[in-house]
Amino acid sequence: MRTKILSLVAAVLLVAACESTPETAATDGTAGSTTSGVDSAGLGSRSGVSSQGLGAGDAVPGSQRDLEVNVGDRVFFDTDRSDLNGEARETVARQAEWLRRYPNTRIVIEGHADERGTREYNLALGERRAVAVRNYMVALGIPAARVSTSSYGKERPAVVGSNEAAYAQNRRAVTVVN
């Protein structure tokens, strides 16, 4: 029994140690967590606890952490696609509602792609993904001046790996509080 517990603790620590933080850290220092239904270990999660282990009560209202924990900061795309599926539209609608509560908050939507394809293709695809999220947000009534976009293509993977599970996590658009 003790061996099983130690193995579980070691696995959790290993996953935590391997997690990387994106270069665009949020102003409150909490970038890198996910709440889109899949945590950094690839496990389904919408419990209000992110991959860093902090609960929803730890988020400052209107902060990046608040967006991540209580709304969801990212949406995912199918391979070579930039259209929003139903789940993505629901997440963007929640983000738009959150932005209505914090009218002075500006955001950047970062478009990303998986590692397949050329750098140029993935930068363009990341831009189309970010613009798709921005356009839907504007259609929901968020002023365009509050929403900018950026594309990183395949340069900033959320998950390192050359398999479908990693690709699925990297085909995304992330909303970042500016």
PEWO-V920656 format. One record per helix or strand. SS is the DSSP state (a for helix, b for strand). FROM is the first residue (numbers start at 0). TO is the last residue. If there is no record, write none. Layout:
SS;FROM;TO  SS;FROM;TO
This chain:
a;1;17  b;36;37  b;43;44  a;55;57  a;63;69  b;73;75  a;85;100  b;106;111  a;118;138  a;143;145  b;146;152  a;163;169  b;171;176
